[in-house]
Amino acid sequence: MVADPLSEVFDVVKIRGLVSGGFAVRGPWVARAPIEDPLKLIAMVYGRSRLIADGSDRPIELEAGDVAILNNRSWLEQEGGIGDEPRREIKPEENFARLVGADRGTDDVVIGVAVDINPAGRALMLQALPPLGHVRALAATARNLRGTLDRLFDEVTGNRLGSAFAIRQYGQLLLLNVLRAYVDQAQLPPGWLQLLTDERLRPALSLMHAQPGRHWSLEELARTVAMSRTSFAVRFRAVAGVPPLTYLNRWRMLLAQRALRDGDVRVGSLAAELGYASESAFSTAFKREVGVSPLRYRYRVRDEVTHAPSR
């Protein structure tokens, strides 16, 4: 199977969708909660609600199957239900006890997904996604989203053999389908996410991803997309927000961070693999992009992993 750029980015930044809890409620309700994860998804599995978060001008209306994207927010408030009685305050919990026995025909059902991502990926997502995004399940581009939510709900409430494993997988698929649908529904800002969706530039992007250590010239990359050097550079910058070779250097730095984080590769070998003339040149570029030297980065991230709480 040929790797695609979005899958490569997911692998490099170690992005995971972790189903963190949910609730089912009948009648008027309101839920208020702090947000501890840099990126979080709120899925309206059944029913409807209104959701607002800090920094947003107005609430978004979530219909059944819709998903809200909360990017670098600190709190949310969500309300729904119909009836004359006062709104009941719901305290979101990190378990599924309040989903068991839910009636998908009458209850409002909400599931939260925490997006676990490393610091490099956090910066990418912060740039690519709005503070509060809305993915609509009724759009033609979101046809897989509704099915994923239904199957996730069945696993959460079914208590079947292997359900914990299935929930983890559906959390991943939900994240992927949300991003796919958002890309098709929203006007993306210039950046890596818009670049991944540009069919005209894809051949050049695929080459840079496949051979990041090669000394690519603008002329070579432009030829792969049948464009002049100038037209290619102008289009690439308009779509990606940076020139082609700047993007290539940033991609190299993401690959370097993964190699230093996950393996014991020598810095000199890594420098040669990524196309740098010397270990010194690579270390200078790495420190300029990441803020610390390659070895200090390796020690820091491994120390963070050692002392991180389990989820």
C-alpha positions in Angstrom: 0.0 0.0 0.0 1.4 3.4 -1.0 1.7 5.8 2.0 -0.3 9.0 1.8 0.9 12.3 3.3 -1.9 12.5 6.0 -1.0 9.0 7.2 2.6 10.0 7.3 1.9 13.1 9.4 -0.2 11.0 11.8 2.6 8.6 12.2 5.2 11.3 12.7 3.3 13.3 15.4 1.9 10.2 17.1 -1.7 11.4 17.0 -4.3 9.2 18.7 -8.0 9.7 19.4 -8.7 8.5 23.0 -12.4 8.0 23.9 -12.5 9.7 27.2 -16.1 9.3 28.4 -19.7 10.4 27.7 -23.2 10.6 29.0 -26.8 10.0 28.0 -29.6 12.2 29.4 -33.3 12.9 28.9 -34.9 16.3 29.5 -33.3 19.7 29.8 -29.6 19.6 30.8 -26.4 21.6 30.9 -22.8 20.4 31.1 -19.9 22.6 32.1 -16.3 21.4 32.2 -12.7 22.6 32.0 -10.7 21.3 29.0 -7.4 19.8 29.9 -6.4 18.4 26.5 -5.0 20.7 23.8 -7.3 19.2 21.2 -10.6 17.6 22.0 -13.7 16.3 20.1 -17.2 16.4 21.4 -19.5 14.0 19.4 -23.3 14.5 19.5 -24.1 10.8 18.9 -27.9 11.2 19.2 -30.1 14.2 19.9 -29.1 17.8 19.6 -27.4 20.5 21.7 -25.8 23.9 21.7 -22.1 24.2 22.6 -19.9 27.2 23.4 -16.3 27.5 24.5 -14.0 30.3 25.5 -13.0 32.6 22.7 -16.0 31.8 20.5 -18.4 34.5 19.4 -21.6 32.3 19.4 -22.5 28.7 20.2 -22.7 26.0 17.5 -25.8 23.9 17.0 -24.9 20.2 17.1 -27.3 17.8 15.4 -27.1 14.0 15.7 -23.8 12.8 14.2 -22.1 16.2 14.4 -18.7 16.7 16.0 -17.3 19.9 17.6 -13.5 20.4 17.4 -12.1 22.2 20.4 -8.6 23.5 19.7 -6.5 24.9 22.6 -9.7 25.9 24.6 -9.9 26.0 28.4 -13.6 25.4 29.0 -16.8 24.4 27.4 -20.5 24.7 28.1 -23.1 22.5 26.4 -26.8 22.4 26.8 -29.7 20.4 25.3 -33.0 18.6 26.0 -36.6 19.7 25.9 -39.2 20.1 28.6 -40.5 22.5 31.2 -38.4 21.4 34.1 -35.2 23.2 35.1 -32.0 22.2 33.4 -30.2 19.4 35.2 -26.5 19.9 35.5 -24.4 17.0 34.1 -20.9 16.4 35.4 -18.9 14.8 32.6 -17.1 11.7 33.8 -14.2 9.7 32.4 -16.2 6.5 32.1 -19.2 5.1 30.2 -21.5 4.2 33.1 -24.0 6.8 32.2 -24.2 5.5 28.6 -25.3 2.0 29.4 -29.0 1.7 28.9 -29.2 4.8 26.8 -32.2 5.1 24.4 -31.0 6.3 21.1 -34.5 7.3 20.2 -35.2 9.7 23.1 -31.9 10.5 24.9 -29.3 13.0 24.1 -26.0 11.1 23.9 -22.6 12.8 24.0 -19.2 11.2 23.7 -15.9 13.0 24.3 -12.6 12.1 22.5 -9.3 13.5 23.8 -6.7 13.8 21.1 -3.3 12.7 22.3 -0.5 14.3 20.3 3.1 15.2 20.8 4.3 18.9 21.0 5.3 19.0 17.3 1.9 17.8 16.3 0.2 20.2 18.7 1.8 23.1 16.9 0.6 21.7 13.5 -3.0 21.3 14.7 -3.0 24.7 16.4 -2.1 26.2 13.1 -4.5 24.1 10.9 -7.7 24.0 13.0 -9.9 26.8 14.3 -10.5 27.4 18.1 -14.0 25.9 17.7 -14.8 23.9 14.6 -18.1 22.2 13.5 -18.2 19.1 11.4 -21.7 18.4 10.1 -22.8 14.8 9.7 -25.4 15.6 7.1 -22.8 16.8 4.6 -22.1 14.4 1.8 -18.4 14.4 2.7 -19.2 13.1 6.2 -20.9 9.9 5.2 -18.5 7.7 7.2 -18.8 9.8 10.3 -22.3 8.7 11.2 -21.4 5.0 10.9 -18.3 5.3 13.0 -20.2 7.0 15.8 -22.9 4.3 15.7 -20.4 1.5 15.9 -18.5 3.3 18.7 -21.7 3.7 20.7 -22.5 0.0 20.2 -19.0 -1.0 21.6 -19.2 1.5 24.5 -22.6 0.2 25.6 -22.4 -3.5 24.5 -19.8 -4.7 27.0 -18.7 -7.3 24.5 -15.5 -9.3 24.4 -12.7 -7.1 23.1 -14.7 -3.9 23.5 -11.8 -2.0 25.0 -9.7 -2.7 22.0 -12.5 -1.8 19.6 -13.2 1.5 21.4 -9.5 2.5 20.9 -9.7 1.7 17.2 -13.0 3.5 16.7 -11.5 6.5 18.5 -8.8 6.6 15.9 -11.2 6.2 13.0 -13.5 8.9 14.5 -10.5 11.4 14.6 -9.6 10.5 11.0 -13.2 10.9 9.7 -13.6 14.2 11.5 -10.5 15.6 9.9 -11.5 14.2 6.5 -14.9 15.8 6.8 -13.6 19.1 8.1 -11.1 19.4 5.2 -14.0 19.1 2.8 -16.4 21.3 4.7 -14.3 24.2 5.8 -12.2 27.0 4.2 -8.8 26.0 5.3 -6.1 28.6 6.1 -2.8 28.3 4.3 -0.8 25.5 5.9 0.1 21.8 5.9 -3.5 20.6 6.0 -4.5 22.6 2.9 -1.3 21.4 1.2 -2.2 17.8 1.8 -5.5 18.3 -0.1 -4.0 20.1 -3.1 -4.1 17.6 -5.9 -2.0 19.7 -8.2 0.9 19.9 -5.8 0.6 16.3 -4.5 3.3 14.8 -6.8 5.9 17.2 -5.5 4.8 16.8 -1.9 5.0 13.0 -2.3 8.6 13.2 -3.5 9.7 15.4 -0.7 8.1 13.0 1.8 9.5 10.0 0.2 13.1 11.3 -0.2 13.5 14.1 2.5 17.3 13.8 2.4 17.7 14.5 -1.3 18.9 18.0 -2.3 15.7 19.0 -4.2 15.8 22.1 -6.4 12.7 24.1 -7.2 13.2 23.2 -10.9 13.0 19.5 -10.1 9.9 19.8 -8.0 8.2 22.1 -10.5 8.8 19.6 -13.3 6.9 16.9 -11.4 3.8 19.0 -11.5 4.3 20.4 -15.0 4.7 23.9 -13.8 7.3 26.6 -14.2 9.7 27.2 -11.3 8.0 30.6 -10.6 4.4 29.3 -10.8 5.2 26.3 -8.6 6.9 28.5 -6.0 4.0 31.0 -5.9 1.3 28.3 -5.7 3.1 26.3 -3.1 3.6 29.3 -0.9 -0.1 30.4 -1.3 -1.3 26.9 -0.3 1.3 25.9 2.4 2.0 29.4 3.8 5.7 28.8 3.4 8.1 28.3 0.4 8.7 24.7 -0.8 12.2 24.3 0.6 11.1 25.8 4.0 8.4 23.2 4.1 10.9 20.5 3.3 13.2 21.7 6.1 10.3 21.6 8.6 9.4 18.1 7.4 13.0 17.0 8.0 12.8 18.4 11.5 9.6 16.5 12.3 11.3 13.3 11.1 14.3 14.1 13.2 12.2 14.6 16.3 10.5 11.2 15.7 13.9 9.5 15.2 15.4 11.1 18.4 12.2 10.3 20.4 11.7 6.7 19.3 15.2 5.3 18.6 18.9 5.4 19.4 20.2 6.7 16.1 23.4 8.7 16.2 23.0 12.4 15.5 25.7 12.2 12.8 23.9 9.4 11.0 20.6 11.2 11.3 22.1 14.4 9.8 23.4 12.5 6.8 20.1 10.7 6.3 18.2 14.0 6.2 20.6 15.6 3.8 22.8 17.8 5.9 26.4 18.2 5.1 27.6 17.9 8.7 26.4 17.1 12.2 27.0 20.7 13.1 24.8 22.0 10.3 22.0 19.7 11.3 22.3 20.6 15.0 22.2 24.3 14.2 19.1 23.8 12.0 17.4 21.6 14.7 18.1 24.1 17.5 16.7 26.9 15.3 13.5 25.0 14.6 12.9 23.2 17.9 14.7 25.4 20.4 17.1 22.9 21.9 20.0 20.7 20.5 19.2 17.2 19.2 20.7 15.4 22.3 19.0 17.7 24.8 15.7 17.1 22.9 16.2 13.4 23.2 16.9 13.5 26.9 13.9 15.8 27.5 11.3 13.9 25.7 12.4 10.5 27.1 12.3 12.0 30.6 8.8 13.3 30.0 7.7 9.8 28.8 9.2 8.2 31.9 7.4 10.5 34.3 4.1 10.9 32.3 0.9 9.6 34.0 -0.7 6.6 32.3 -4.0 7.1 30.5 
